[in-house]
């Protein structure tokens, strides 16, 4: 019984590692926001990041 459990655990771990190896190495995070203002007003605020 213990041998069957050990084989099952090893199989699950191996399956997880194989599945993870097929995934891409990079990922991308994006955020977006809607602002209720004119483009000129928003651009004036984000044009200079020091403000």
Secondary structure as UniProt FT lines:
FT   HELIX           2..21
FT   HELIX           39..46
FT   TURN            49..50
//
